[in-house]
Amino acid sequence: MEMLVVTLASLFAGFVDSMVGGGGLILVPALLSTFPNAHPATLFGTNKGASVWGTGMATWQYSRRVTMHWNVMLPAAAAGFIASLAGAWLVTLVSPEYLRKTLPAILLLVLGYTLAKKELGRHHAPRFNGRMEAAMACCIGAVIGFYDGFFGPGTGSFFVFCLVRFLGYDFLHASAAAKLLNTATNISALALFIAKGHIWWHFALVMAVANVVGSLAGTHMALKHGTGFVRWVFIAVVSALICKTGFDAFRL
């Protein structure tokens, strides 16, 4: 029964995450509720062991249909990888508890801005090119990558929003690029969890298959329905993240 529950959760998480991020909103609570006595780090490692395959598959699927600026995104992915390691190292020294209470407010600002700017992300019109675009992408990769290693919830959605807001991508192109960046930060965190022995391989491998299946379905829907559809999924996921993180931050 435990395997069935977390496998179904991984399937749905891969579906949602492949479009706009937020898969951790589904899979991490499912793992925590299914294994309440397990060490959280082991559950986080198992989550990464499954989700990294889904984000990797989504990256490959998007790259076949959406133009990827590899000369821009590969350096940004490298920056995210390194920054995620730094964040994961820092969290061993400093508690991220203060972020728990500020995160709902940050997500609320993201949601409000997206709703207020109705044309945001509807058209793909990159604001920079060449080295400037790469530099901006590396900054995004580093900042959000550090956040992913240090705390994590909503990383994929933050990547999407920043690529739309600061680089001028539409939601479809931003989602495609975000998958590459998120794959890099996931690999970074996973490497640390494996080194520390915090992963259940017998669960992670089965969940990985389900996550990939969900990711393929989600990517197909995003490519089929386009930017407008991805934008509304983004709004729905961020709204759910606000509710979930707000509940976690302020429950007694």
C-alpha positions as CSV (number, residue, x, y, z in Angstrom):
1,M,0.0,0.0,0.0
2,E,2.8,2.4,0.9
3,M,4.5,1.8,-2.5
4,L,1.2,2.4,-4.3
5,V,0.5,5.7,-2.5
6,V,3.9,7.2,-3.2
7,T,4.0,5.9,-6.8
8,L,0.7,7.5,-7.6
9,A,1.8,10.7,-5.9
10,S,5.0,10.6,-8.0
11,L,3.0,10.2,-11.2
12,F,0.8,13.2,-10.5
13,A,3.8,15.2,-9.3
14,G,5.7,14.5,-12.6
15,F,2.6,15.6,-14.5
16,V,2.3,19.0,-12.8
17,D,6.0,19.6,-12.4
18,S,6.7,19.1,-16.1
19,M,4.6,22.2,-16.9
20,V,5.3,24.8,-14.3
21,G,7.1,23.2,-11.4
22,G,5.5,22.5,-8.0
23,G,5.8,18.7,-8.1
24,G,7.3,18.8,-4.6
25,L,4.0,20.3,-3.4
26,I,2.5,16.9,-4.1
27,L,5.2,14.3,-3.6
28,V,7.0,15.6,-0.4
29,P,3.8,15.8,1.7
30,A,2.8,12.3,0.4
31,L,6.2,10.9,1.5
32,L,6.0,12.7,4.9
33,S,2.5,11.4,5.6
34,T,3.2,7.9,4.4
35,F,6.4,7.6,6.4
36,P,5.9,9.9,9.5
37,N,8.7,8.3,11.4
38,A,11.4,8.4,8.7
39,H,14.2,10.9,8.8
40,P,13.1,13.9,6.6
41,A,16.4,14.0,4.8
42,T,15.9,10.4,3.6
43,L,12.4,11.4,2.3
44,F,13.8,14.5,0.6
45,G,16.5,12.4,-1.0
46,T,14.0,9.8,-2.2
47,N,11.9,12.6,-3.6
48,K,14.9,13.9,-5.5
49,G,15.8,10.5,-6.7
50,A,12.4,10.2,-8.4
51,S,11.8,13.7,-9.6
52,V,15.2,14.2,-11.2
53,W,14.2,11.7,-13.9
54,G,11.0,13.5,-14.6
55,T,12.6,16.9,-15.0
56,G,15.3,15.4,-17.2
57,M,12.7,13.7,-19.4
58,A,10.7,16.9,-19.6
59,T,13.9,18.8,-20.7
60,W,14.5,16.3,-23.5
61,Q,10.8,16.5,-24.6
62,Y,10.7,20.3,-24.7
63,S,14.0,20.5,-26.5
64,R,12.6,18.6,-29.4
65,R,9.7,21.1,-29.9
66,V,10.8,24.4,-28.3
67,T,13.9,26.4,-29.2
68,M,16.4,26.1,-26.3
69,H,19.2,28.6,-26.1
70,W,21.8,26.1,-25.0
71,N,24.6,28.6,-25.0
72,V,22.6,30.6,-22.5
73,M,21.0,27.8,-20.4
74,L,23.9,25.4,-20.0
75,P,26.0,28.0,-18.1
76,A,22.9,29.0,-16.1
77,A,22.4,25.3,-15.3
78,A,26.0,25.0,-14.1
79,A,25.5,28.1,-11.9
80,G,22.4,26.6,-10.5
81,F,24.2,23.3,-9.8
82,I,27.0,25.0,-7.8
83,A,24.7,27.4,-6.0
84,S,22.4,24.5,-5.0
85,L,25.3,22.7,-3.4
86,A,26.2,25.9,-1.5
87,G,22.6,26.2,-0.3
88,A,22.5,22.6,0.8
89,W,25.8,23.1,2.7
90,L,24.5,26.2,4.4
91,V,21.3,24.5,5.6
92,T,23.5,22.2,7.6
93,L,24.7,25.2,9.6
94,V,21.7,27.6,9.6
95,S,18.0,26.8,9.9
96,P,15.8,28.0,7.0
97,E,12.9,28.3,9.4
98,Y,12.6,32.1,8.9
99,L,11.9,31.5,5.2
100,R,8.9,29.3,6.0
101,K,6.9,32.3,7.2
102,T,8.0,34.7,4.4
103,L,7.5,32.3,1.5
104,P,3.7,32.6,1.3
105,A,4.1,36.4,1.0
106,I,6.7,36.1,-1.7
107,L,4.5,33.7,-3.7
108,L,1.5,36.0,-3.2
109,L,3.5,38.8,-4.8
110,V,4.4,36.5,-7.7
111,L,0.7,35.6,-8.2
112,G,-0.5,39.2,-7.9
113,Y,2.1,40.4,-10.4
114,T,1.2,37.6,-12.9
115,L,-2.5,38.4,-12.6
116,A,-2.0,42.1,-12.9
117,K,0.2,41.9,-15.9
118,K,-2.2,40.0,-18.2
119,E,0.2,40.0,-21.1
120,L,3.1,38.7,-19.0
121,G,4.5,35.6,-20.6
122,R,2.0,35.5,-23.5
123,H,4.6,36.4,-26.2
124,H,8.1,35.2,-26.5
125,A,10.2,38.4,-26.8
126,P,13.7,37.9,-25.2
127,R,14.9,41.2,-23.8
128,F,18.6,40.4,-24.1
129,N,20.9,38.4,-26.3
130,G,24.4,37.0,-26.3
131,R,26.5,37.5,-23.2
132,M,23.9,39.7,-21.5
133,E,21.3,37.0,-21.8
134,A,23.7,34.4,-20.5
135,A,24.7,36.6,-17.6
136,M,21.1,37.3,-16.6
137,A,20.3,33.6,-16.9
138,C,23.3,32.6,-14.7
139,C,22.1,35.1,-12.1
140,I,18.7,33.5,-12.1
141,G,20.2,30.0,-12.0
142,A,22.5,30.9,-9.1
143,V,19.8,32.7,-6.9
144,I,17.0,30.1,-7.4
145,G,19.5,27.2,-7.3
146,F,20.8,28.4,-3.9
147,Y,17.2,28.7,-2.7
148,D,16.5,25.1,-3.9
149,G,19.5,23.7,-2.0
150,F,18.7,25.8,1.1
151,F,14.9,25.4,1.3
152,G,13.3,24.3,-2.0
153,P,9.4,24.6,-2.2
154,G,8.3,26.2,-5.4
155,T,11.7,26.1,-7.1
156,G,10.4,25.2,-10.6
157,S,7.7,27.9,-10.4
158,F,10.3,30.5,-9.3
159,F,12.4,29.6,-12.3
160,V,9.5,30.0,-14.7
161,F,8.5,33.3,-13.2
162,C,12.0,34.8,-13.3
163,L,12.6,33.7,-16.9
164,V,9.3,35.3,-17.9
165,R,9.7,38.5,-15.9
166,F,13.4,39.2,-16.4
167,L,14.3,37.6,-19.7
168,G,11.0,38.2,-21.6
169,Y,10.3,34.5,-22.3
170,D,6.7,33.3,-22.8
171,F,5.5,30.7,-20.4
172,L,6.1,27.8,-22.7
173,H,9.8,28.7,-23.4
174,A,10.3,29.6,-19.8
175,S,8.9,26.2,-18.7
176,A,11.2,24.4,-21.1
177,A,14.3,26.3,-19.8
178,A,13.2,25.9,-16.2
179,K,13.2,22.1,-16.6
180,L,16.9,22.2,-17.6
181,L,17.8,24.5,-14.7
182,N,15.7,22.4,-12.2
183,T,17.3,19.2,-13.4
184,A,20.7,20.6,-12.6
185,T,19.7,21.7,-9.1
186,N,18.0,18.4,-8.5
187,I,21.2,16.5,-9.5
188,S,23.2,18.7,-7.2
189,A,20.9,18.1,-4.2
190,L,20.6,14.4,-5.0
191,A,24.4,14.0,-5.1
192,L,24.6,15.4,-1.6
193,F,21.8,13.1,-0.3
194,I,23.4,10.0,-1.8
195,A,26.8,11.0,-0.3
196,K,25.1,11.2,3.1
197,G,23.2,7.9,2.5
198,H,19.7,9.6,2.6
199,I,17.8,7.8,-0.1
200,W,15.6,4.7,-0.3
201,W,16.5,3.3,-3.7
202,H,13.8,0.6,-3.7
203,F,11.1,3.4,-3.5
204,A,13.0,5.9,-5.6
205,L,13.4,3.7,-8.6
206,V,9.7,2.7,-8.8
207,M,8.7,6.3,-8.2
208,A,11.1,7.5,-10.9
209,V,9.3,5.4,-13.5
210,A,6.0,6.9,-12.5
211,N,7.4,10.4,-12.4
212,V,8.7,10.0,-16.0
213,V,5.3,8.8,-17.2
214,G,3.6,11.8,-15.5
215,S,6.2,14.1,-17.0
216,L,5.7,12.8,-20.5
217,A,1.9,13.4,-20.2
218,G,2.3,16.9,-18.7
219,T,4.9,17.9,-21.4
220,H,2.5,16.7,-24.1
221,M,-0.3,18.8,-22.7
222,A,1.9,21.9,-22.4
223,L,3.1,21.5,-26.0
224,K,-0.3,20.8,-27.3
225,H,-2.2,23.7,-25.6
226,G,0.6,26.3,-25.7
227,T,1.5,29.3,-23.6
228,G,-2.0,30.4,-22.5
229,F,-2.6,27.0,-21.0
230,V,0.7,26.9,-19.2
231,R,0.1,30.4,-17.8
232,W,-3.1,29.3,-16.2
233,V,-1.5,26.1,-14.8
234,F,1.2,28.3,-13.4
235,I,-1.4,30.5,-11.7
236,A,-3.2,27.4,-10.3
237,V,0.0,25.9,-9.0
238,V,1.3,29.1,-7.3
239,S,-2.2,29.5,-5.7
240,A,-1.9,26.0,-4.3
241,L,1.7,26.7,-3.1
242,I,0.5,29.8,-1.3
243,C,-2.2,27.7,0.5
244,K,0.2,24.9,1.4
245,T,3.2,27.0,2.5
246,G,0.9,29.4,4.4
247,F,-0.7,26.4,6.3
248,D,2.8,24.9,7.0
249,A,4.1,28.3,8.2
250,F,1.4,29.3,10.6
251,R,-0.2,26.2,11.9
252,L,0.1,25.8,15.6
